[in-house]
Amino acid sequence: MPNALTFSPGVDLITEKVAVVMQDRPVVGMSAWLSDAVASATTAGRAVQLVTPRTSRITWPVRSTLFSTAFSRWVVTGDDGEYFDGLNGVRLKWNGDLFIARSPAVQGEQNADLHPDFVVQEPPFGQLQLTVRVRHKPVASVVLGRVAERLFTAASGSGPAGWSTSEPVTQQWSTEALTEYCRGRAPQPTWLVLAGAPEPGVGPSVGTLETRRTRSGLDETVTLAVAQPGPELPDVQRIGAWVDEIADHFELVSAMAVGSYGAADGTYEPRFLGMACPIGVAAGNEAVRASSLEKVLKVEGISRALAIGPAHTPAVWYPIGDGRSPRDWQTYANLMKKLIPGAERGRT
């Protein structure tokens, strides 16, 4: 159980809407203190606003977890003492309750709402982001972490080196120990950090693993971010083969691959990195059963969709783009309308 918000050691300021966490360190990871702050704030109905200097970077677990609510922000202090959003560069101000966007720019003043520290002209490194969800039968023999092993090995060149409840990762990799920890928390959900192997020739990688009981079984969701040696990203068909291999061995619920940009070590700086763009999406057999394979293969803008996984319970891989074109989000939207009629989906 998290601490009460007023006793959470990572929280520096509490208002009616947010909990403010101030961190002055080169790399801000999902530390035990920050994890407790997020859990405590969520329980108390507050968002978390993380405040750092311009020189700080954040890790994938922080970026993919912390900024999921309406008022959550990465608040960066610029060299001029002003504040800006580390994810989109918008100038911010403190209104007495939380950090919000500054007033709109003066008409004719180009990019006045973007802080100059955010617009840095340096070539970033490519980063592949993967999210894969599988479903297990809730039986005692289930072993967690094997999806992560396949994803890390395929995408980075080596399996995961360790796991932990926070950063830095402290436990040596063991699917048995990881499974036992999650089993001990059941039926409560579990969220863990996974770290790639720090070896020569292995792409810097970090991920998360989340387990959650559902009516249909036990869902295991693995996310992974792998820094590339340059701006290039893996080919969509190559990624599709990785997802196909997982669908062959597990009950695939969904998968998504996104192309993004970051630092060479896989962290994120508070500067312009372009928009993350879709590469491909997989829909599990549940989506196929709700319609028919013939129908779900036909999506506007996607000409190479193909069945993957077992022939008797096929999933579908939809190659969308190269991870660089914002226009591919429209193709993604068309796909979501096809798979989930009437549903509105946000971008990740």
Secondary structure, DSSP 4 states (H G I P E B T S, - for coil): -PPPGGG-TT--EE-SSEEEEE--SSEE---HHHHHHHHHHHHTT-EEEEEEETT-EE-HHHHHHHT-STT-EEEEE-TTS-EEETTT-BEEEE-SSSEEEPPPPPTT-TTTTB-TTT----PPEEEEEEEEEEEE-S-TT---SHHHHHHHHHHHSS-EEEEESSSSP-EEP-HHHHHHHHHHHTTS-EEEEEEE---TTS--EEEEEEEEEETTEEEEEEEEEEE-SSS----HHHHHHHHHHHHHHSEEEEEEEEEEEE-TTS-B-SS-----EEEEEEE-HHHHHTS-HHHHT-BTTB---EEES-TTS-EEEEE---S--TTHHHHHHHHHHHHSTT------
